[in-house]
C-alpha cells in the first residue's frame, strides 16, 4: 500500500505554503491514499494541524493518521520519556488533529535505551487503556532498534528506512516483523528524492531544506537525509536504478514499487510537495510487480555502489 508522508508539509524541505499543502492532502486521498504519517515536531505541529483540517473537511472514515511523539523532548534523553511527558505530547497531537483518539502514535526515533525501558511501554499501554491512543509503534534508526521493539508484545508497527539504497532491513527486520505480526511502515522510500531520478551532480537545495543543512548529520541522524548515502555517490547510482525501470514507468514509481514488493511491508510513505507528485506516488501501487531480473539489478547496484556507505551503520 502507498500512503503519504507529511514531514514536508511542516517544514525542513523548503517552503510549502498552506494551500499547496492542503492540495497535496486532498489529491492523495482522492487518489486512494488511506494512510497519512506525520509527527508533532513537523513544523512544530503545522503538519498535524493541516491534517486536522483535512479531517474536518472530509471526515475520518477510511483514513488512518499516524503521528509520532518524543522529539519535543529537550534534551532528547531517555529520562524525558516519562508517562507525564508522553501524555502531554499525545494530548497536544490530539488537539492539533482534532481527534479524541489517535489512530497510531509512534515513539519518534528515541534514544536507543528507550526501546528497552519497560516503564515507557507501560505508559503507552496506559494511553491505550485510557482511550487516548488506539495503538502504538516505534520509528527507528537502526535494524537492532527495530528488532528490540518487535520483541515487545504490544508494539503494533515499526517504521524504518527502507528503499533500494537501504537493504539491510530485508535480512532480519522484515522476517521478524512478519513472524510477530508487526506492521512495517517504510519511510524515506525515495532516499530524499535521490531515487526520483530528477537530480544530477549540480542540483542544489534551499537553505531551509535538510538536504542542504543535514548532509553530514548536523541537525539529526544523517541517515534521514538521502538515506545516509553521499549525494555524489547516490546520483550516479540512481541513474543505474533508472535504467532498470520498464518503458513508461518513472524512476520514482519503480523505486516505490520495489518497496511495495518486499514481503512484510504494510505501507510505504513517500512525501509530496504538490498535488501532481501525490497522485503520481499513489499510482505507483498500480505498477506491475518487479521481475526477478529487476530485483537482481537493484541488488547489484546496492552491492556495488551503496553497501559500503550504509549497510553496517544502520
Wavefront OBJ file of the C-alpha trace (Angstrom):
o trace
v 0.000 0.000 0.000
v 1.177 3.521 -0.788
v 0.481 6.160 1.864
v 1.648 9.743 2.277
v 4.494 11.027 4.405
v 3.708 14.517 5.680
v 7.047 15.782 7.018
v 7.410 18.194 4.106
v 4.051 19.814 4.915
v 5.502 21.001 8.198
v 8.984 22.097 7.202
v 12.601 21.095 6.564
v 12.052 20.580 2.821
v 11.876 24.199 1.723
v 8.684 26.224 1.925
v 5.349 24.598 1.117
v 2.514 27.092 1.507
v -0.753 26.189 3.185
v -2.816 25.988 0.014
v -0.309 23.657 -1.630
v -0.101 21.506 1.487
v -3.870 21.061 1.623
v -3.908 20.360 -2.120
v -1.367 17.579 -1.569
v -3.500 16.020 1.156
v -6.715 16.163 -0.866
v -5.021 14.880 -4.031
v -3.520 11.942 -2.166
v -6.836 10.928 -0.620
v -8.642 11.424 -3.936
v -6.073 9.054 -5.473
v -6.872 6.347 -2.952
v -4.339 7.010 -0.198
v -5.737 5.995 3.191
v -2.640 6.253 5.436
v -1.098 9.589 6.447
v 2.090 9.764 8.520
v 3.066 12.875 10.455
v 4.743 13.928 13.725
v 4.251 16.533 16.409
v 7.537 18.257 15.520
v 6.922 18.646 11.785
v 6.674 22.410 11.603
v 6.071 22.467 15.383
v 2.618 20.981 14.817
v 1.880 22.557 11.416
v 1.726 19.207 9.631
v -0.666 17.770 12.219
v -2.849 20.877 12.119
v -3.128 20.741 8.324
v -4.140 17.090 8.503
v -6.665 18.085 11.149
v -8.183 20.493 8.630
v -8.368 17.701 6.081
v -10.200 15.520 8.588
v -12.639 18.340 9.325
v -13.346 18.815 5.645
v -13.557 15.158 4.631
v -14.193 13.197 7.802
v -12.066 10.392 9.271
v -13.850 7.445 7.696
v -11.434 5.214 5.823
v -8.366 7.222 6.860
v -5.622 6.267 9.295
v -3.417 9.025 10.673
v -0.164 8.007 12.317
v 1.747 10.585 14.303
v 4.910 10.490 16.410
v 5.997 11.695 19.823
v 9.265 12.230 21.629
v 11.327 14.616 19.553
v 9.897 17.532 21.506
v 11.981 16.395 24.458
v 14.715 18.924 25.224
v 17.154 17.485 25.934
v 16.345 14.394 23.885
v 17.415 11.871 26.516
v 15.914 8.600 27.799
v 14.833 10.237 31.054
v 12.478 12.540 29.128
v 10.226 9.662 28.110
v 8.067 9.763 31.228
v 4.380 8.904 31.477
v 3.571 12.584 32.049
v 5.512 13.728 29.001
v 4.056 11.032 26.785
v 0.575 12.055 27.875
v 1.321 15.751 27.251
v 2.772 15.073 23.815
v -0.119 12.896 22.744
v -2.679 15.342 24.161
v -1.113 18.075 22.019
v -1.310 15.878 18.941
v -4.958 15.098 19.670
v -5.684 18.833 19.788
v -3.733 19.519 16.597
v -5.531 16.758 14.730
v -8.900 17.490 16.291
v -9.484 13.913 17.441
v -10.214 12.239 20.751
v -8.204 9.116 19.967
v -5.007 8.955 17.945
v -5.073 6.075 15.455
v -1.376 5.333 15.911
v 1.337 7.097 17.890
v 4.972 6.166 17.315
v 7.964 6.864 19.501
v 9.933 9.201 17.249
v 13.435 7.726 16.936
v 14.061 7.885 20.690
v 17.464 7.278 22.284
v 18.338 3.602 21.982
v 17.898 2.759 25.717
v 14.210 3.720 25.477
v 13.450 0.581 23.480
v 14.497 -1.499 26.493
v 12.731 0.595 29.140
v 9.637 -1.198 30.454
v 8.201 1.950 32.037
v 7.940 3.677 28.651
v 5.870 0.874 27.180
v 3.799 0.624 30.350
v 2.964 4.314 29.873
v 1.976 3.682 26.252
v -0.228 0.801 27.378
v -1.844 3.238 29.794
v -2.621 5.668 26.978
v -4.307 2.854 25.068
v -6.321 1.858 28.137
v -7.367 5.490 28.620
v -8.591 5.748 25.037
v -6.122 8.481 24.060
v -4.356 6.158 21.626
v -5.745 3.244 19.647
v -2.342 1.641 19.005
v 1.334 2.455 19.287
v 4.547 1.700 17.491
v 8.083 2.961 17.073
v 10.048 4.811 14.440
v 13.635 3.581 14.456
v 17.030 4.457 13.040
v 18.694 1.038 13.180
v 17.849 -2.569 12.459
v 18.776 -3.552 16.006
v 16.369 -0.995 17.470
v 13.665 -2.456 15.249
v 14.347 -5.982 16.458
v 14.240 -4.867 20.107
v 10.886 -3.180 19.514
v 9.410 -6.108 17.601
v 10.062 -8.320 20.634
v 7.716 -6.130 22.716
v 4.242 -7.691 22.922
v 2.092 -4.624 22.239
v 4.117 -2.835 19.581
v 1.836 -2.667 16.539
v 4.195 -1.123 13.985
v 7.812 -0.366 13.256
v 8.727 2.489 10.952
v 12.127 2.133 9.320
v 14.051 3.499 6.367
v 13.674 1.032 3.523
v 14.477 1.723 -0.106
v 16.648 0.492 -2.958
v 19.617 2.132 -1.198
v 18.811 0.603 2.219
v 18.533 -3.178 2.031
v 19.642 -4.239 5.495
v 16.067 -4.426 6.907
v 15.365 -7.254 4.462
v 17.776 -9.539 6.303
v 16.213 -9.789 9.778
v 13.776 -6.959 10.464
v 11.098 -7.764 7.913
v 11.130 -11.515 8.642
v 10.920 -10.868 12.406
v 8.049 -8.420 11.941
v 6.112 -10.886 9.778
v 6.559 -13.619 12.375
v 5.423 -11.316 15.206
v 2.517 -9.796 13.297
v 4.043 -6.319 13.481
v 3.350 -3.894 10.644
v 6.215 -2.272 8.749
v 5.965 1.380 7.693
v 8.672 2.079 5.117
v 9.924 5.660 5.213
v 12.372 7.626 3.033
v 11.452 5.316 0.129
v 12.954 7.646 -2.473
v 16.105 8.407 -0.460
v 15.084 12.061 -0.039
v 14.476 12.326 -3.759
v 17.657 10.652 -4.993
v 15.540 7.794 -6.334
v 13.183 10.165 -8.122
v 15.697 10.292 -10.964
v 15.421 14.096 -11.097
v 18.755 15.116 -9.592
v 22.183 15.473 -11.111
v 25.570 16.456 -9.727
v 24.717 20.167 -9.971
v 21.381 20.020 -8.110
v 21.165 22.346 -5.096
v 18.551 22.740 -2.378
v 17.197 25.655 -0.349
v 18.989 26.648 2.826
v 15.988 25.554 4.939
v 15.911 22.120 3.279
v 17.532 19.327 5.307
v 19.159 18.131 2.087
v 21.336 21.231 2.432
v 21.857 21.587 6.153
v 21.963 17.943 7.302
v 24.263 16.356 4.732
v 26.662 15.325 7.485
v 24.186 14.892 10.328
v 24.482 18.433 11.654
v 20.840 18.564 12.837
v 19.736 14.924 13.220
v 20.739 11.443 12.122
v 22.352 11.723 8.706
v 20.538 8.557 7.657
v 17.354 10.622 7.301
v 18.983 12.669 4.520
v 19.487 10.785 1.244
v 19.204 7.613 3.379
v 22.772 8.289 4.511
v 24.186 7.903 1.011
v 26.664 10.625 -0.011
v 24.947 12.742 -2.677
v 27.804 12.375 -5.127
v 27.537 8.584 -4.785
v 23.760 8.433 -4.917
v 23.240 10.419 -8.116
v 25.077 8.028 -10.472
v 23.706 5.017 -8.578
v 20.182 6.361 -9.101
v 20.861 6.507 -12.846
v 21.597 2.797 -12.750
v 18.335 2.182 -10.904
v 16.522 4.292 -13.520
v 17.902 2.063 -16.262
v 16.123 -0.905 -14.675
v 12.671 0.692 -14.913
v 10.499 -0.537 -17.810
v 9.320 1.841 -20.508
v 6.621 4.177 -19.294
v 7.472 3.760 -15.603
v 9.245 6.625 -13.854
v 12.263 6.050 -11.647
v 10.239 7.130 -8.617
v 7.369 4.756 -9.404
v 9.826 1.918 -9.956
v 11.558 2.644 -6.630
v 8.240 2.799 -4.779
v 7.074 -0.440 -6.385
v 10.308 -2.067 -5.218
v 9.372 -1.210 -1.618
v 5.768 -2.366 -2.029
v 7.017 -5.722 -3.318
v 9.064 -6.505 -0.209
v 7.333 -9.188 1.916
v 6.155 -7.757 5.203
v 5.828 -4.110 4.164
v 2.451 -2.751 5.283
v 2.686 0.730 3.780
v 5.280 2.948 2.124
v 5.100 6.675 2.851
v 6.625 8.880 0.156
v 6.250 12.616 0.597
v 4.933 15.042 -1.987
v 5.352 18.789 -2.435
v 2.457 19.268 -4.839
v -0.735 17.539 -5.923
v 0.805 16.065 -9.073
v 3.510 14.328 -7.050
v 0.916 12.990 -4.638
v -1.103 11.492 -7.499
v 1.992 10.033 -9.173
v 3.159 8.403 -5.946
v -0.248 6.856 -5.317
v -0.276 5.456 -8.860
v 2.949 3.544 -8.159
v 0.813 0.902 -6.454
v -0.530 0.014 -9.916
v 2.914 -0.592 -11.444
v 3.357 -4.301 -12.261
v 5.280 -6.346 -9.729
v 9.004 -6.214 -10.385
v 10.622 -9.114 -12.184
v 13.374 -11.268 -10.731
v 15.790 -9.633 -13.176
v 14.835 -6.159 -11.965
v 15.135 -7.184 -8.310
v 18.564 -8.647 -9.024
v 19.512 -5.390 -10.724
v 18.617 -3.367 -7.643
v 20.672 -5.720 -5.503
v 23.645 -5.381 -7.867
v 23.568 -1.571 -7.728
v 23.334 -1.704 -3.952
v 26.192 -4.155 -3.552
v 28.476 -2.359 -5.999
v 27.690 1.299 -5.232
v 25.906 1.753 -1.925
v 26.530 -1.047 0.570
v 29.871 0.216 1.874
v 28.353 3.532 2.932
v 25.234 2.381 4.795
v 24.925 -1.331 5.415
v 26.859 -1.690 8.659
v 25.905 1.751 10.020
v 22.154 1.327 10.405
l 1 2 3 4 5 6 7 8 9 10 11 12 13 14 15 16 17 18 19 20 21 22 23 24 25 26 27 28 29 30 31 32 33 34 35 36 37 38 39 40 41 42 43 44 45 46 47 48 49 50 51 52 53 54 55 56 57 58 59 60 61 62 63 64 65 66 67 68 69 70 71 72 73 74 75 76 77 78 79 80 81 82 83 84 85 86 87 88 89 90 91 92 93 94 95 96 97 98 99 100 101 102 103 104 105 106 107 108 109 110 111 112 113 114 115 116 117 118 119 120 121 122 123 124 125 126 127 128 129 130 131 132 133 134 135 136 137 138 139 140 141 142 143 144 145 146 147 148 149 150 151 152 153 154 155 156 157 158 159 160 161 162 163 164 165 166 167 168 169 170 171 172 173 174 175 176 177 178 179 180 181 182 183 184 185 186 187 188 189 190 191 192 193 194 195 196 197 198 199 200 201 202 203 204 205 206 207 208 209 210 211 212 213 214 215 216 217 218 219 220 221 222 223 224 225 226 227 228 229 230 231 232 233 234 235 236 237 238 239 240 241 242 243 244 245 246 247 248 249 250 251 252 253 254 255 256 257 258 259 260 261 262 263 264 265 266 267 268 269 270 271 272 273 274 275 276 277 278 279 280 281 282 283 284 285 286 287 288 289 290 291 292 293 294 295 296 297 298 299 300 301 302 303 304 305 306 307 308 309 310 311 312 313 314
